[in-house]
Amino acid sequence: MRRSARFRGLPVSAGLATGRLHIADSGAAVSATPDEVRDAFAAVAAQRSALAGRLRGAGRDEEADIIEVAGLIAADPALVEPAVAAVRGGEQAATAVREAAESQAALLERLPAPELAERAGDVRQIAHAVLDQLSSPRAAARPAGAFILIRREVSPADLIDLAEAGLAGAVSVAGGASSHAAIIARGLGVPMITGVDAAVLAAAEGQHAILDADAGELIVGPTAAELAAVANVNGAGQPQARAAGPASTADGRKIAVLCNVASATETRRGLAAGAEGVGLLRTEIPYTDALAWPTLPEHRAQLAPILELLAGKPATVRLLDFSGDKIPPFLSHGRQPGSAAAGTAASASAAAGLAGTAGATAGLAGATAGLAALLAHPTALSDQLLAALDAGRRTRLSILIPMVSALGEVTQVRDALARAASAAGADLPRLGIMVELRSTAAAAEAFAPAVDFFSIGTNDLTGQVLGLDRRDPAAKPALAAHPQVLALIAHVADAGRQAGIPVSVCGDSAADPLVLPLLVGVGVDTLSVPAAHVLRVRSVLADLDYPACAALADQALRASTAEEAWKLVLAQ
């Protein structure tokens, strides 16, 4: 009898799932003919050209120039022909493309002009896009019915795109509990494990499997007895009924429970479970692979399906948060428009070869990630604000600024919001800030007069305080109970109370049973949690007593470690 294959991983989204395996990528060699390699370069060039046309039509000429340069690089014979010739000579396609790109990138890096040397990253990005193009048509079709997604690195977009297509679970070789893919999985209620041995990528497509994300195990080719055991427990203990009315503690303290979403699927699930609205709409997730800032129509298309579900309800739209593990190609490798013009015309660039095409963007400012890049762009902020105001007219709209570090950033967004509201003929929404940097949390009383609410992002705040990257397997929501982190949360809650503004926690710790009583105890009055956890959070709140939580938080603040704080919570 054939034995089951078992793979261990880090549980990042709890649950039990069964389904057939869908190996969405293998990370292995790409097999392609010389003509297919040539066609892949041409397809990437055409995609860049089409995007440049859309940007130019939106009046974003500098970005159009940048994307056109990428298209010219993809079409340049100096890059294409060596790769095609190598495949014709027997080289494997992925190796041929990478080596051709590295050869051209090395030439550019040796150029004395920094603006030309920086084009090396663009060349490597084109190679990556060509390999994606070669791999995509060869990806196996999804199995019918429920399936378990296997990828070298599952992305948030993967989960959102597949949520209503039979996705039952996800397994990722890379990633940690605080990665954004894990966060989206928890919001969708999709079981997921990460840190799995790369050998899982060689599993046969379509095999039956069991994903036990509570135990951190994927069983490939389970026995009939194992499948029967799962059938007996699957769905046990799941919430069945919708909670009614606002959430409150046992002693009657009202705690607003909202949900964190990036899709209409999550929004529907959160509302069905009793969420009063959306406390965090992650707008950047669809654009983590983007080649340019989203346009106004793209923002509208993304926001409308979500916000139309929230008529009369709170809807907090966070501005694009390109930071951490969500930096798109146009910020990590490309160029963000600055004050200088693109310079060289496309036709002259094409004739000049790679060095010439690279020079088309000479003088442009280098890419920077995060809020600074959004504020520096001539139209990115106004486009998103206009789209949110338009799509959110029937909601109780709020705008949330991520990664704030200075009051000047708040002023700049508030001024832009006022202009956008006037242009759209819309009411001025509330404006709040994410408190996710240690310095911002420590200076919360200085920010309070300038904003309408605080939203504490415990994932990033915890990571910064404890020196953990989001992809670090040691990073997890329960670490927000660490006394150093909890003290900052308490400080922000007190600053909000003194200023008379609401304070929410929108990090995943708001749904963690080891942290939730402590958040209530320090005075947090709003919790925004993964959509799949709304009903459970409401149930936990109903069993809590505020005075007891306050006393517990006081003890936890005097602890030395997160583990000590957890023991205090568990002892209650």
Phi, psi and omega in degrees: 000132179291134181271151177291149173262136184238135179234131180263150177202178180274121177292124179238344175214114190291158175138173182232132183220150171232153179167180177270149181288137171236105180274097187284335171208156183250339185070006183267187182296143176262127179264125180204151177276166176304318180295322179294324176295314178300317180296325180294316175300317181295322179295318178296318178299318180293320178299316179296320180296319180294318178297318178301321178296319179295320179293320180293323177295335178271005179081015182256069189294322182296316178295322178301319178299319181296313181293325177297322177301316178299320177297320179293322176299315181296334181264356187288125180302332180296337177260318187288311189296319177299323179293316180296317181296322180295320178294320179297330179275003176108358179287146176293143192299314183298318179295318181297315181295314181297316182293321178297319179293317180296324178298313180290323179296321179296321178298316181293321182295337179274353180290143184289335182278119183302323183293336176275320179300328181293343180292348180302321178296325178294321179296316179296325178295321177297318179300317178299317180295322179295318178294323174298319180296320179289327183280323189303312182296340184266355179296137182296145176295146180296140176297152175289145179081203183290138178220158177249119183282132176239123177215157175299318172216104178293133180257158175304320181296324176305312185294317180294316182295327187259358188303324182252021181244016178107005180297120180253333181193171182217144180228127184234137175289320181254164174113166180220183185292339180257005175294157182289334174296318178296321180297316179294321178301318179294323179295323180276347185074028180265119177302139183207142171232153179230177178068027182276147179305137182298346177299339179298335180293342180268001178297153183285132177302137173087357177293149172292146179208158173241129174250111176257090184282352172284318180271349180074045185218137171250126178250114180261128182072050182293157177283167178299323180294321179294319178295321179295322180296321178294319180299330182285331184253343184298125180092351180294137177079004180282145178301138182250329187243153178280131176290146183251140173077175179295151178281152177202161176282172183300330181266013171091009178282122183285130175232116179289131177245113178247180179232153175265130184218161169223008184206163176293328179301311179297321182298313178299319181294316180297316180295321180296332181273357177109009176296140181280350180164198180250123179263350178203110174256109182280102187275345187276343188305317180292350188246016183290345175249015185288155179259355180199165176302140179300147178272169178303313178298324179295318176299315181299316181297326180284318188280324188303314182297334179276310186290335178291344176277352190245027179303126179078001183245159175300135178220103182260109182265115177277135175297158182311124184244077180273087181208170177060240181263024181233033180270117184284165182304324185290343175260329183277328182234331186278203183230136176264134181304136176241214184275344183271152178282163182294325172098267189286136178290153184299319183295320178293323179297317182299322181288335186274353181082191186300314181297323178292316181295325179297326182289351183297337181249018179303138179092349179285150180292147176292158182290139171230147184261161170087201186300321181301320179293319179297316182289333182281338183286143185292332185227350187300316181291313182295323178299315182291320179296316179298319179295318180294317179296321181289309183289337184258020184302326185266002181259171169269081192283139169227150176247135184240128181263126180273159170050042181286135178231350183212149180298329180299329178293320178295316180299318181296317180290319180299319178296317179294323179294320178297318179294318181294319179297320178295317181293326182272352185063038184245157174294149180283119181281169174293150179235125179231173179234147168284132174254097185224001174252142182302318182295322179292317178298318181293333181253028186303323181295335178282330180276333188306316181294343185264355186228168180260345176193160173250143171230114186273121177266092188290336180298307181287322180299314179297316180300319181290317182295320185262001177070040182242134175280154180303326182278353180294126179302338181283343181283127178205154185303327183297342180291349175295348175282352178304134184307324180292321178287315181299324179296321178291320177299316179298322180295317179294317179299320179292320178297320178294318179298316180295326182271351181074030179242148180293151177231123177242161168244124181246001174285165184295344178296339180297340179254003183274125184296340178276349182244325186310312180297330180288323178296317176299319183295329180272000173101014176292130186252356178219135177239127175245117194234165174307138187304322182290349183253005185301310185295321179295319180297316178300320180294317179297317180301321183297339180262358182268151176244122187301311179303322178293321178295320179297318178294321178296317179296322178299318177294317182297324179295337179265000178286172181257332184222168175296322180299321178295319179295319179299319181298324178296318180294315182295334182283347182286000000 
